[in-house]
Amino acid sequence: MNWKYGLILVEVSEDGEQLCELVELYKLDDSDTYGAFCPAQIMSPEELSRANKDVERDGVNRYFYDHGTFTRQPRELPQYEWDWQPKKS
């Protein structure tokens, strides 16, 4: 499988509350790392069930949060799109 659903951590508030985003995670090469994401597009009950199974299996994905910085970009309010920049090595 080259992609799966994931719940990625995008922000932690001052009081420790975690904000997560449901996304589609993609592999960029033959490794086991899912190194790219885009917003999830759930179009059917079957896709929602698959997303639920993927998230239940994997839990909250911290990879992008731990390896980069998210900034919130306004889209059509009240929705936002998250911009992610990897940390410089």
PyMOL Python script that loads the backbone (N, CA, C, O; Angstrom):
from pymol import cmd

cmd.read_pdbstr("""\
ATOM      1  N   MET A   1       0.848  -1.178   0.000  1.00  0.00           N
ATOM      2  CA  MET A   1       0.000   0.000   0.000  1.00  0.00           C
ATOM      3  C   MET A   1       0.892   1.239   0.000  1.00  0.00           C
ATOM      4  O   MET A   1       1.811   1.337   0.814  1.00  0.00           O
ATOM      5  N   ASN A   2       0.634   2.177  -0.897  1.00  0.00           N
ATOM      6  CA  ASN A   2       1.420   3.398  -0.999  1.00  0.00           C
ATOM      7  C   ASN A   2       0.846   4.560  -0.203  1.00  0.00           C
ATOM      8  O   ASN A   2       1.478   5.611  -0.102  1.00  0.00           O
ATOM      9  N   TRP A   3      -0.346   4.385   0.365  1.00  0.00           N
ATOM     10  CA  TRP A   3      -0.933   5.445   1.168  1.00  0.00           C
ATOM     11  C   TRP A   3      -1.864   4.847   2.206  1.00  0.00           C
ATOM     12  O   TRP A   3      -2.286   3.695   2.101  1.00  0.00           O
ATOM     13  N   LYS A   4      -2.175   5.657   3.213  1.00  0.00           N
ATOM     14  CA  LYS A   4      -3.125   5.290   4.257  1.00  0.00           C
ATOM     15  C   LYS A   4      -3.644   6.576   4.885  1.00  0.00           C
ATOM     16  O   LYS A   4      -3.073   7.648   4.683  1.00  0.00           O
ATOM     17  N   TYR A   5      -4.721   6.468   5.641  1.00  0.00           N
ATOM     18  CA  TYR A   5      -5.205   7.606   6.402  1.00  0.00           C
ATOM     19  C   TYR A   5      -4.374   7.739   7.668  1.00  0.00           C
ATOM     20  O   TYR A   5      -3.854   6.752   8.188  1.00  0.00           O
ATOM     21  N   GLY A   6      -4.254   8.962   8.156  1.00  0.00           N
ATOM     22  CA  GLY A   6      -3.535   9.193   9.396  1.00  0.00           C
ATOM     23  C   GLY A   6      -4.105  10.386  10.133  1.00  0.00           C
ATOM     24  O   GLY A   6      -4.684  11.291   9.533  1.00  0.00           O
ATOM     25  N   LEU A   7      -3.932  10.373  11.433  1.00  0.00           N
ATOM     26  CA  LEU A   7      -4.309  11.502  12.274  1.00  0.00           C
ATOM     27  C   LEU A   7      -3.007  12.128  12.742  1.00  0.00           C
ATOM     28  O   LEU A   7      -2.337  11.586  13.621  1.00  0.00           O
ATOM     29  N   ILE A   8      -2.640  13.275  12.156  1.00  0.00           N
ATOM     30  CA  ILE A   8      -1.348  13.871  12.472  1.00  0.00           C
ATOM     31  C   ILE A   8      -1.515  14.991  13.494  1.00  0.00           C
ATOM     32  O   ILE A   8      -2.485  15.749  13.457  1.00  0.00           O
ATOM     33  N   LEU A   9      -0.562  15.077  14.396  1.00  0.00           N
ATOM     34  CA  LEU A   9      -0.512  16.153  15.373  1.00  0.00           C
ATOM     35  C   LEU A   9       0.006  17.402  14.674  1.00  0.00           C
ATOM     36  O   LEU A   9       1.065  17.371  14.047  1.00  0.00           O
ATOM     37  N   VAL A  10      -0.745  18.510  14.781  1.00  0.00           N
ATOM     38  CA  VAL A  10      -0.320  19.744  14.121  1.00  0.00           C
ATOM     39  C   VAL A  10      -0.033  20.876  15.106  1.00  0.00           C
ATOM     40  O   VAL A  10       0.670  21.828  14.768  1.00  0.00           O
ATOM     41  N   GLU A  11      -0.576  20.777  16.329  1.00  0.00           N
ATOM     42  CA  GLU A  11      -0.388  21.865  17.283  1.00  0.00           C
ATOM     43  C   GLU A  11      -0.654  21.363  18.692  1.00  0.00           C
ATOM     44  O   GLU A  11      -1.516  20.511  18.908  1.00  0.00           O
ATOM     45  N   VAL A  12       0.096  21.902  19.651  1.00  0.00           N
ATOM     46  CA  VAL A  12      -0.146  21.641  21.067  1.00  0.00           C
ATOM     47  C   VAL A  12      -0.328  22.992  21.733  1.00  0.00           C
ATOM     48  O   VAL A  12       0.561  23.842  21.674  1.00  0.00           O
ATOM     49  N   SER A  13      -1.481  23.194  22.368  1.00  0.00           N
ATOM     50  CA  SER A  13      -1.754  24.484  23.007  1.00  0.00           C
ATOM     51  C   SER A  13      -0.943  24.627  24.287  1.00  0.00           C
ATOM     52  O   SER A  13      -0.324  23.669  24.751  1.00  0.00           O
ATOM     53  N   GLU A  14      -0.949  25.819  24.847  1.00  0.00           N
ATOM     54  CA  GLU A  14      -0.208  26.090  26.077  1.00  0.00           C
ATOM     55  C   GLU A  14      -0.659  25.202  27.229  1.00  0.00           C
ATOM     56  O   GLU A  14       0.138  24.875  28.108  1.00  0.00           O
ATOM     57  N   ASP A  15      -1.939  24.806  27.230  1.00  0.00           N
ATOM     58  CA  ASP A  15      -2.433  23.938  28.304  1.00  0.00           C
ATOM     59  C   ASP A  15      -2.293  22.450  27.967  1.00  0.00           C
ATOM     60  O   ASP A  15      -2.816  21.597  28.685  1.00  0.00           O
ATOM     61  N   GLY A  16      -1.585  22.142  26.871  1.00  0.00           N
ATOM     62  CA  GLY A  16      -1.283  20.761  26.525  1.00  0.00           C
ATOM     63  C   GLY A  16      -2.313  20.068  25.648  1.00  0.00           C
ATOM     64  O   GLY A  16      -2.168  18.883  25.345  1.00  0.00           O
ATOM     65  N   GLU A  17      -3.358  20.793  25.231  1.00  0.00           N
ATOM     66  CA  GLU A  17      -4.367  20.188  24.359  1.00  0.00           C
ATOM     67  C   GLU A  17      -3.791  19.984  22.963  1.00  0.00           C
ATOM     68  O   GLU A  17      -3.181  20.889  22.393  1.00  0.00           O
ATOM     69  N   GLN A  18      -3.991  18.781  22.417  1.00  0.00           N
ATOM     70  CA  GLN A  18      -3.456  18.448  21.101  1.00  0.00           C
ATOM     71  C   GLN A  18      -4.506  18.660  20.020  1.00  0.00           C
ATOM     72  O   GLN A  18      -5.652  18.229  20.151  1.00  0.00           O
ATOM     73  N   LEU A  19      -4.094  19.331  18.952  1.00  0.00           N
ATOM     74  CA  LEU A  19      -4.945  19.523  17.787  1.00  0.00           C
ATOM     75  C   LEU A  19      -4.409  18.627  16.684  1.00  0.00           C
ATOM     76  O   LEU A  19      -3.234  18.704  16.325  1.00  0.00           O
ATOM     77  N   CYS A  20      -5.266  17.789  16.156  1.00  0.00           N
ATOM     78  CA  CYS A  20      -4.871  16.831  15.124  1.00  0.00           C
ATOM     79  C   CYS A  20      -5.690  17.060  13.863  1.00  0.00           C
ATOM     80  O   CYS A  20      -6.766  17.657  13.902  1.00  0.00           O
ATOM     81  N   GLU A  21      -5.166  16.580  12.757  1.00  0.00           N
ATOM     82  CA  GLU A  21      -5.814  16.713  11.455  1.00  0.00           C
ATOM     83  C   GLU A  21      -5.858  15.342  10.783  1.00  0.00           C
ATOM     84  O   GLU A  21      -4.858  14.625  10.767  1.00  0.00           O
ATOM     85  N   LEU A  22      -7.015  14.978  10.229  1.00  0.00           N
ATOM     86  CA  LEU A  22      -7.133  13.735   9.480  1.00  0.00           C
ATOM     87  C   LEU A  22      -6.600  13.977   8.074  1.00  0.00           C
ATOM     88  O   LEU A  22      -7.057  14.885   7.380  1.00  0.00           O
ATOM     89  N   VAL A  23      -5.633  13.163   7.655  1.00  0.00           N
ATOM     90  CA  VAL A  23      -4.971  13.344   6.368  1.00  0.00           C
ATOM     91  C   VAL A  23      -4.832  12.009   5.643  1.00  0.00           C
ATOM     92  O   VAL A  23      -5.118  10.948   6.198  1.00  0.00           O
ATOM     93  N   GLU A  24      -4.395  12.085   4.412  1.00  0.00           N
ATOM     94  CA  GLU A  24      -3.938  10.922   3.664  1.00  0.00           C
ATOM     95  C   GLU A  24      -2.417  10.982   3.688  1.00  0.00           C
ATOM     96  O   GLU A  24      -1.831  11.996   3.308  1.00  0.00           O
ATOM     97  N   LEU A  25      -1.774   9.909   4.130  1.00  0.00           N
ATOM     98  CA  LEU A  25      -0.320   9.826   4.210  1.00  0.00           C
ATOM     99  C   LEU A  25       0.195   9.030   3.027  1.00  0.00           C
ATOM    100  O   LEU A  25      -0.389   8.012   2.657  1.00  0.00           O
ATOM    101  N   TYR A  26       1.299   9.495   2.426  1.00  0.00           N
ATOM    102  CA  TYR A  26       1.853   8.854   1.238  1.00  0.00           C
ATOM    103  C   TYR A  26       3.323   8.516   1.429  1.00  0.00           C
ATOM    104  O   TYR A  26       4.064   9.248   2.085  1.00  0.00           O
ATOM    105  N   LYS A  27       3.733   7.391   0.841  1.00  0.00           N
ATOM    106  CA  LYS A  27       5.147   7.031   0.780  1.00  0.00           C
ATOM    107  C   LYS A  27       5.753   7.715  -0.432  1.00  0.00           C
ATOM    108  O   LYS A  27       5.153   7.736  -1.507  1.00  0.00           O
ATOM    109  N   LEU A  28       6.941   8.273  -0.256  1.00  0.00           N
ATOM    110  CA  LEU A  28       7.611   8.949  -1.364  1.00  0.00           C
ATOM    111  C   LEU A  28       8.579   8.031  -2.102  1.00  0.00           C
ATOM    112  O   LEU A  28       8.993   8.326  -3.223  1.00  0.00           O
ATOM    113  N   ASP A  29       8.940   6.910  -1.462  1.00  0.00           N
ATOM    114  CA  ASP A  29       9.884   5.974  -2.071  1.00  0.00           C
ATOM    115  C   ASP A  29       9.572   4.572  -1.560  1.00  0.00           C
ATOM    116  O   ASP A  29       8.477   4.327  -1.052  1.00  0.00           O
ATOM    117  N   ASP A  30      10.516   3.658  -1.689  1.00  0.00           N
ATOM    118  CA  ASP A  30      10.290   2.274  -1.286  1.00  0.00           C
ATOM    119  C   ASP A  30      10.497   2.022   0.204  1.00  0.00           C
ATOM    120  O   ASP A  30      10.379   0.881   0.653  1.00  0.00           O
ATOM    121  N   SER A  31      10.803   3.065   0.983  1.00  0.00           N
ATOM    122  CA  SER A  31      11.002   2.885   2.417  1.00  0.00           C
ATOM    123  C   SER A  31       9.655   2.700   3.117  1.00  0.00           C
ATOM    124  O   SER A  31       8.601   2.786   2.487  1.00  0.00           O
ATOM    125  N   ASP A  32       9.703   2.452   4.402  1.00  0.00           N
ATOM    126  CA  ASP A  32       8.478   2.298   5.185  1.00  0.00           C
ATOM    127  C   ASP A  32       7.958   3.627   5.712  1.00  0.00           C
ATOM    128  O   ASP A  32       6.972   3.647   6.447  1.00  0.00           O
ATOM    129  N   THR A  33       8.599   4.741   5.354  1.00  0.00           N
ATOM    130  CA  THR A  33       8.232   6.050   5.871  1.00  0.00           C
ATOM    131  C   THR A  33       7.149   6.691   5.012  1.00  0.00           C
ATOM    132  O   THR A  33       7.266   6.770   3.790  1.00  0.00           O
ATOM    133  N   TYR A  34       6.103   7.143   5.675  1.00  0.00           N
ATOM    134  CA  TYR A  34       5.065   7.930   5.014  1.00  0.00           C
ATOM    135  C   TYR A  34       5.466   9.386   5.183  1.00  0.00           C
ATOM    136  O   TYR A  34       5.178   9.990   6.216  1.00  0.00           O
ATOM    137  N   GLY A  35       6.127   9.960   4.182  1.00  0.00           N
ATOM    138  CA  GLY A  35       6.755  11.267   4.315  1.00  0.00           C
ATOM    139  C   GLY A  35       6.019  12.421   3.682  1.00  0.00           C
ATOM    140  O   GLY A  35       6.558  13.527   3.626  1.00  0.00           O
ATOM    141  N   ALA A  36       4.807  12.210   3.203  1.00  0.00           N
ATOM    142  CA  ALA A  36       4.028  13.289   2.604  1.00  0.00           C
ATOM    143  C   ALA A  36       2.567  13.126   3.004  1.00  0.00           C
ATOM    144  O   ALA A  36       2.114  12.018   3.293  1.00  0.00           O
ATOM    145  N   PHE A  37       1.838  14.230   3.018  1.00  0.00           N
ATOM    146  CA  PHE A  37       0.423  14.165   3.383  1.00  0.00           C
ATOM    147  C   PHE A  37      -0.367  15.205   2.614  1.00  0.00           C
ATOM    148  O   PHE A  37       0.186  16.173   2.093  1.00  0.00           O
ATOM    149  N   CYS A  38      -1.675  14.984   2.553  1.00  0.00           N
ATOM    150  CA  CYS A  38      -2.619  15.972   2.041  1.00  0.00           C
ATOM    151  C   CYS A  38      -3.905  15.810   2.843  1.00  0.00           C
ATOM    152  O   CYS A  38      -4.108  14.769   3.468  1.00  0.00           O
ATOM    153  N   PRO A  39      -4.779  16.818   2.840  1.00  0.00           N
ATOM    154  CA  PRO A  39      -6.030  16.678   3.585  1.00  0.00           C
ATOM    155  C   PRO A  39      -6.807  15.447   3.126  1.00  0.00           C
ATOM    156  O   PRO A  39      -6.832  15.120   1.939  1.00  0.00           O
ATOM    157  N   ALA A  40      -7.435  14.777   4.076  1.00  0.00           N
ATOM    158  CA  ALA A  40      -8.232  13.592   3.741  1.00  0.00           C
ATOM    159  C   ALA A  40      -9.506  14.005   3.007  1.00  0.00           C
ATOM    160  O   ALA A  40     -10.134  15.018   3.319  1.00  0.00           O
ATOM    161  N   GLN A  41      -9.859  13.194   2.036  1.00  0.00           N
ATOM    162  CA  GLN A  41     -11.112  13.384   1.331  1.00  0.00           C
ATOM    163  C   GLN A  41     -11.948  12.131   1.536  1.00  0.00           C
ATOM    164  O   GLN A  41     -11.720  11.106   0.894  1.00  0.00           O
ATOM    165  N   ILE A  42     -12.907  12.224   2.428  1.00  0.00           N
ATOM    166  CA  ILE A  42     -13.780  11.098   2.747  1.00  0.00           C
ATOM    167  C   ILE A  42     -15.056  11.261   1.936  1.00  0.00           C
ATOM    168  O   ILE A  42     -15.805  12.220   2.121  1.00  0.00           O
ATOM    169  N   MET A  43     -15.294  10.310   1.033  1.00  0.00           N
ATOM    170  CA  MET A  43     -16.430  10.436   0.118  1.00  0.00           C
ATOM    171  C   MET A  43     -17.494   9.360   0.305  1.00  0.00           C
ATOM    172  O   MET A  43     -18.510   9.373  -0.390  1.00  0.00           O
ATOM    173  N   SER A  44     -17.277   8.423   1.239  1.00  0.00           N
ATOM    174  CA  SER A  44     -18.253   7.355   1.414  1.00  0.00           C
ATOM    175  C   SER A  44     -18.127   6.767   2.821  1.00  0.00           C
ATOM    176  O   SER A  44     -17.104   6.955   3.479  1.00  0.00           O
ATOM    177  N   PRO A  45     -19.153   6.061   3.283  1.00  0.00           N
ATOM    178  CA  PRO A  45     -19.054   5.385   4.576  1.00  0.00           C
ATOM    179  C   PRO A  45     -17.908   4.368   4.611  1.00  0.00           C
ATOM    180  O   PRO A  45     -17.298   4.161   5.660  1.00  0.00           O
ATOM    181  N   GLU A  46     -17.616   3.738   3.483  1.00  0.00           N
ATOM    182  CA  GLU A  46     -16.519   2.769   3.422  1.00  0.00           C
ATOM    183  C   GLU A  46     -15.172   3.456   3.653  1.00  0.00           C
ATOM    184  O   GLU A  46     -14.318   2.925   4.362  1.00  0.00           O
ATOM    185  N   GLU A  47     -14.982   4.632   3.057  1.00  0.00           N
ATOM    186  CA  GLU A  47     -13.742   5.376   3.265  1.00  0.00           C
ATOM    187  C   GLU A  47     -13.632   5.856   4.710  1.00  0.00           C
ATOM    188  O   GLU A  47     -12.540   5.860   5.279  1.00  0.00           O
ATOM    189  N   LEU A  48     -14.741   6.255   5.301  1.00  0.00           N
ATOM    190  CA  LEU A  48     -14.739   6.668   6.703  1.00  0.00           C
ATOM    191  C   LEU A  48     -14.362   5.497   7.602  1.00  0.00           C
ATOM    192  O   LEU A  48     -13.614   5.664   8.564  1.00  0.00           O
ATOM    193  N   SER A  49     -14.873   4.328   7.294  1.00  0.00           N
ATOM    194  CA  SER A  49     -14.532   3.127   8.053  1.00  0.00           C
ATOM    195  C   SER A  49     -13.045   2.802   7.914  1.00  0.00           C
ATOM    196  O   SER A  49     -12.393   2.446   8.895  1.00  0.00           O
ATOM    197  N   ARG A  50     -12.516   2.921   6.710  1.00  0.00           N
ATOM    198  CA  ARG A  50     -11.086   2.661   6.503  1.00  0.00           C
ATOM    199  C   ARG A  50     -10.231   3.660   7.272  1.00  0.00           C
ATOM    200  O   ARG A  50      -9.229   3.283   7.881  1.00  0.00           O
ATOM    201  N   ALA A  51     -10.624   4.943   7.248  1.00  0.00           N
ATOM    202  CA  ALA A  51      -9.889   5.960   7.995  1.00  0.00           C
ATOM    203  C   ALA A  51      -9.896   5.629   9.484  1.00  0.00           C
ATOM    204  O   ALA A  51      -8.871   5.736  10.157  1.00  0.00           O
ATOM    205  N   ASN A  52     -11.038   5.234   9.983  1.00  0.00           N
ATOM    206  CA  ASN A  52     -11.152   4.867  11.392  1.00  0.00           C
ATOM    207  C   ASN A  52     -10.231   3.701  11.738  1.00  0.00           C
ATOM    208  O   ASN A  52      -9.544   3.732  12.759  1.00  0.00           O
ATOM    209  N   LYS A  53     -10.214   2.678  10.894  1.00  0.00           N
ATOM    210  CA  LYS A  53      -9.350   1.510  11.137  1.00  0.00           C
ATOM    211  C   LYS A  53      -7.873   1.900  11.114  1.00  0.00           C
ATOM    212  O   LYS A  53      -7.103   1.456  11.966  1.00  0.00           O
ATOM    213  N   ASP A  54      -7.470   2.733  10.139  1.00  0.00           N
ATOM    214  CA  ASP A  54      -6.073   3.158  10.054  1.00  0.00           C
ATOM    215  C   ASP A  54      -5.660   3.941  11.297  1.00  0.00           C
ATOM    216  O   ASP A  54      -4.578   3.721  11.842  1.00  0.00           O
ATOM    217  N   VAL A  55      -6.523   4.855  11.745  1.00  0.00           N
ATOM    218  CA  VAL A  55      -6.198   5.679  12.915  1.00  0.00           C
ATOM    219  C   VAL A  55      -6.210   4.850  14.189  1.00  0.00           C
ATOM    220  O   VAL A  55      -5.350   5.031  15.050  1.00  0.00           O
ATOM    221  N   GLU A  56      -7.179   3.936  14.325  1.00  0.00           N
ATOM    222  CA  GLU A  56      -7.195   3.059  15.506  1.00  0.00           C
ATOM    223  C   GLU A  56      -5.923   2.214  15.566  1.00  0.00           C
ATOM    224  O   GLU A  56      -5.366   2.008  16.645  1.00  0.00           O
ATOM    225  N   ARG A  57      -5.466   1.729  14.428  1.00  0.00           N
ATOM    226  CA  ARG A  57      -4.264   0.895  14.376  1.00  0.00           C
ATOM    227  C   ARG A  57      -3.008   1.697  14.698  1.00  0.00           C
ATOM    228  O   ARG A  57      -2.149   1.233  15.448  1.00  0.00           O
ATOM    229  N   ASP A  58      -2.896   2.912  14.129  1.00  0.00           N
ATOM    230  CA  ASP A  58      -1.652   3.670  14.211  1.00  0.00           C
ATOM    231  C   ASP A  58      -1.623   4.738  15.300  1.00  0.00           C
ATOM    232  O   ASP A  58      -0.540   5.173  15.692  1.00  0.00           O
ATOM    233  N   GLY A  59      -2.777   5.173  15.798  1.00  0.00           N
ATOM    234  CA  GLY A  59      -2.819   6.252  16.782  1.00  0.00           C
ATOM    235  C   GLY A  59      -2.450   7.582  16.154  1.00  0.00           C
ATOM    236  O   GLY A  59      -2.505   7.737  14.934  1.00  0.00           O
ATOM    237  N   VAL A  60      -2.074   8.543  16.991  1.00  0.00           N
ATOM    238  CA  VAL A  60      -1.715   9.871  16.509  1.00  0.00           C
ATOM    239  C   VAL A  60      -0.291   9.835  15.956  1.00  0.00           C
ATOM    240  O   VAL A  60       0.639   9.374  16.619  1.00  0.00           O
ATOM    241  N   ASN A  61      -0.144  10.326  14.742  1.00  0.00           N
ATOM    242  CA  ASN A  61       1.155  10.378  14.068  1.00  0.00           C
ATOM    243  C   ASN A  61       1.850  11.673  14.459  1.00  0.00           C
ATOM    244  O   ASN A  61       1.326  12.757  14.201  1.00  0.00           O
ATOM    245  N   ARG A  62       3.028  11.577  15.080  1.00  0.00           N
ATOM    246  CA  ARG A  62       3.792  12.748  15.532  1.00  0.00           C
ATOM    247  C   ARG A  62       4.968  13.064  14.603  1.00  0.00           C
ATOM    248  O   ARG A  62       5.703  14.020  14.852  1.00  0.00           O
ATOM    249  N   TYR A  63       5.157  12.286  13.549  1.00  0.00           N
ATOM    250  CA  TYR A  63       6.337  12.443  12.701  1.00  0.00           C
ATOM    251  C   TYR A  63       6.494  13.876  12.195  1.00  0.00           C
ATOM    252  O   TYR A  63       7.554  14.479  12.359  1.00  0.00           O
ATOM    253  N   PHE A  64       5.454  14.417  11.586  1.00  0.00           N
ATOM    254  CA  PHE A  64       5.553  15.743  10.976  1.00  0.00           C
ATOM    255  C   PHE A  64       5.714  16.825  12.045  1.00  0.00           C
ATOM    256  O   PHE A  64       6.469  17.777  11.851  1.00  0.00           O
ATOM    257  N   TYR A  65       5.010  16.686  13.166  1.00  0.00           N
ATOM    258  CA  TYR A  65       5.130  17.643  14.268  1.00  0.00           C
ATOM    259  C   TYR A  65       6.550  17.647  14.827  1.00  0.00           C
ATOM    260  O   TYR A  65       7.108  18.706  15.111  1.00  0.00           O
ATOM    261  N   ASP A  66       7.127  16.466  14.981  1.00  0.00           N
ATOM    262  CA  ASP A  66       8.470  16.340  15.551  1.00  0.00           C
ATOM    263  C   ASP A  66       9.573  16.739  14.579  1.00  0.00           C
ATOM    264  O   ASP A  66      10.682  17.062  15.004  1.00  0.00           O
ATOM    265  N   HIS A  67       9.285  16.722  13.281  1.00  0.00           N
ATOM    266  CA  HIS A  67      10.318  16.973  12.275  1.00  0.00           C
ATOM    267  C   HIS A  67      10.091  18.242  11.452  1.00  0.00           C
ATOM    268  O   HIS A  67      10.701  18.409  10.396  1.00  0.00           O
ATOM    269  N   GLY A  68       9.237  19.120  11.917  1.00  0.00           N
ATOM    270  CA  GLY A  68       8.975  20.342  11.171  1.00  0.00           C
ATOM    271  C   GLY A  68       8.096  21.296  11.933  1.00  0.00           C
ATOM    272  O   GLY A  68       7.853  21.129  13.128  1.00  0.00           O
ATOM    273  N   THR A  69       7.617  22.309  11.220  1.00  0.00           N
ATOM    274  CA  THR A  69       6.785  23.350  11.816  1.00  0.00           C
ATOM    275  C   THR A  69       5.527  23.534  10.972  1.00  0.00           C
ATOM    276  O   THR A  69       5.590  23.648   9.748  1.00  0.00           O
ATOM    277  N   PHE A  70       4.386  23.559  11.655  1.00  0.00           N
ATOM    278  CA  PHE A  70       3.108  23.827  10.996  1.00  0.00           C
ATOM    279  C   PHE A  70       2.730  25.291  11.175  1.00  0.00           C
ATOM    280  O   PHE A  70       2.920  25.862  12.249  1.00  0.00           O
ATOM    281  N   THR A  71       2.198  25.892  10.123  1.00  0.00           N
ATOM    282  CA  THR A  71       1.577  27.208  10.213  1.00  0.00           C
ATOM    283  C   THR A  71       0.195  27.093   9.601  1.00  0.00           C
ATOM    284  O   THR A  71      -0.019  26.357   8.638  1.00  0.00           O
ATOM    285  N   ARG A  72      -0.729  27.827  10.172  1.00  0.00           N
ATOM    286  CA  ARG A  72      -2.126  27.765   9.740  1.00  0.00           C
ATOM    287  C   ARG A  72      -2.364  28.802   8.653  1.00  0.00           C
ATOM    288  O   ARG A  72      -2.089  29.985   8.852  1.00  0.00           O
ATOM    289  N   GLN A  73      -2.870  28.367   7.510  1.00  0.00           N
ATOM    290  CA  GLN A  73      -3.168  29.250   6.389  1.00  0.00           C
ATOM    291  C   GLN A  73      -4.683  29.305   6.202  1.00  0.00           C
ATOM    292  O   GLN A  73      -5.318  28.269   6.005  1.00  0.00           O
ATOM    293  N   PRO A  74      -5.272  30.508   6.264  1.00  0.00           N
ATOM    294  CA  PRO A  74      -6.727  30.583   6.061  1.00  0.00           C
ATOM    295  C   PRO A  74      -7.107  30.080   4.675  1.00  0.00           C
ATOM    296  O   PRO A  74      -6.442  30.374   3.681  1.00  0.00           O
ATOM    297  N   ARG A  75      -8.165  29.334   4.636  1.00  0.00           N
ATOM    298  CA  ARG A  75      -8.736  28.863   3.382  1.00  0.00           C
ATOM    299  C   ARG A  75     -10.082  29.559   3.285  1.00  0.00           C
ATOM    300  O   ARG A  75     -10.127  30.786   3.197  1.00  0.00           O
ATOM    301  N   GLU A  76     -11.146  28.837   3.297  1.00  0.00           N
ATOM    302  CA  GLU A  76     -12.473  29.432   3.410  1.00  0.00           C
ATOM    303  C   GLU A  76     -12.894  29.245   4.852  1.00  0.00           C
ATOM    304  O   GLU A  76     -13.076  28.118   5.314  1.00  0.00           O
ATOM    305  N   LEU A  77     -13.049  30.346   5.558  1.00  0.00           N
ATOM    306  CA  LEU A  77     -13.375  30.259   6.983  1.00  0.00           C
ATOM    307  C   LEU A  77     -14.650  29.465   7.180  1.00  0.00           C
ATOM    308  O   LEU A  77     -15.559  29.596   6.360  1.00  0.00           O
ATOM    309  N   PRO A  78     -14.774  28.656   8.209  1.00  0.00           N
ATOM    310  CA  PRO A  78     -13.861  28.540   9.355  1.00  0.00           C
ATOM    311  C   PRO A  78     -12.782  27.476   9.160  1.00  0.00           C
ATOM    312  O   PRO A  78     -12.132  27.087  10.131  1.00  0.00           O
ATOM    313  N   GLN A  79     -12.575  27.002   7.952  1.00  0.00           N
ATOM    314  CA  GLN A  79     -11.575  25.962   7.722  1.00  0.00           C
ATOM    315  C   GLN A  79     -10.189  26.573   7.542  1.00  0.00           C
ATOM    316  O   GLN A  79     -10.046  27.737   7.170  1.00  0.00           O
ATOM    317  N   TYR A  80      -9.185  25.766   7.814  1.00  0.00           N
ATOM    318  CA  TYR A  80      -7.799  26.182   7.641  1.00  0.00           C
ATOM    319  C   TYR A  80      -7.044  25.095   6.906  1.00  0.00           C
ATOM    320  O   TYR A  80      -7.432  23.927   6.924  1.00  0.00           O
ATOM    321  N   GLU A  81      -5.987  25.483   6.276  1.00  0.00           N
ATOM    322  CA  GLU A  81      -5.073  24.530   5.664  1.00  0.00           C
ATOM    323  C   GLU A  81      -3.740  24.682   6.374  1.00  0.00           C
ATOM    324  O   GLU A  81      -3.288  25.797   6.633  1.00  0.00           O
ATOM    325  N   TRP A  82      -3.118  23.563   6.684  1.00  0.00           N
ATOM    326  CA  TRP A  82      -1.851  23.588   7.409  1.00  0.00           C
ATOM    327  C   TRP A  82      -0.692  23.533   6.432  1.00  0.00           C
ATOM    328  O   TRP A  82      -0.625  22.650   5.578  1.00  0.00           O
ATOM    329  N   ASP A  83       0.217  24.481   6.566  1.00  0.00           N
ATOM    330  CA  ASP A  83       1.459  24.506   5.822  1.00  0.00           C
ATOM    331  C   ASP A  83       2.507  23.850   6.703  1.00  0.00           C
ATOM    332  O   ASP A  83       2.581  24.155   7.893  1.00  0.00           O
ATOM    333  N   TRP A  84       3.311  22.964   6.156  1.00  0.00           N
ATOM    334  CA  TRP A  84       4.345  22.284   6.933  1.00  0.00           C
ATOM    335  C   TRP A  84       5.700  22.517   6.293  1.00  0.00           C
ATOM    336  O   TRP A  84       5.867  22.336   5.087  1.00  0.00           O
ATOM    337  N   GLN A  85       6.654  22.914   7.099  1.00  0.00           N
ATOM    338  CA  GLN A  85       8.033  23.100   6.647  1.00  0.00           C
ATOM    339  C   GLN A  85       8.932  22.193   7.476  1.00  0.00           C
ATOM    340  O   GLN A  85       8.886  22.253   8.705  1.00  0.00           O
ATOM    341  N   PRO A  86       9.756  21.347   6.835  1.00  0.00           N
ATOM    342  CA  PRO A  86      10.654  20.488   7.598  1.00  0.00           C
ATOM    343  C   PRO A  86      11.713  21.319   8.327  1.00  0.00           C
ATOM    344  O   PRO A  86      12.094  22.403   7.884  1.00  0.00           O
ATOM    345  N   LYS A  87      12.178  20.777   9.462  1.00  0.00           N
ATOM    346  CA  LYS A  87      13.271  21.429  10.195  1.00  0.00           C
ATOM    347  C   LYS A  87      14.528  21.339   9.350  1.00  0.00           C
ATOM    348  O   LYS A  87      14.771  20.346   8.664  1.00  0.00           O
ATOM    349  N   LYS A  88      15.302  22.375   9.415  1.00  0.00           N
ATOM    350  CA  LYS A  88      16.578  22.375   8.684  1.00  0.00           C
ATOM    351  C   LYS A  88      17.578  21.520   9.451  1.00  0.00           C
ATOM    352  O   LYS A  88      17.668  21.606  10.675  1.00  0.00           O
ATOM    353  N   SER A  89      18.321  20.707   8.734  1.00  0.00           N
ATOM    354  CA  SER A  89      19.303  19.814   9.368  1.00  0.00           C
ATOM    355  C   SER A  89      20.585  20.536   9.691  1.00  0.00           C
ATOM    356  O   SER A  89      21.515  19.933  10.227  1.00  0.00           O
TER     357      SER A  89
END
""", "prot")
cmd.dss("prot")
cmd.show_as("cartoon", "prot")
cmd.util.cbc("prot")
cmd.orient("prot")
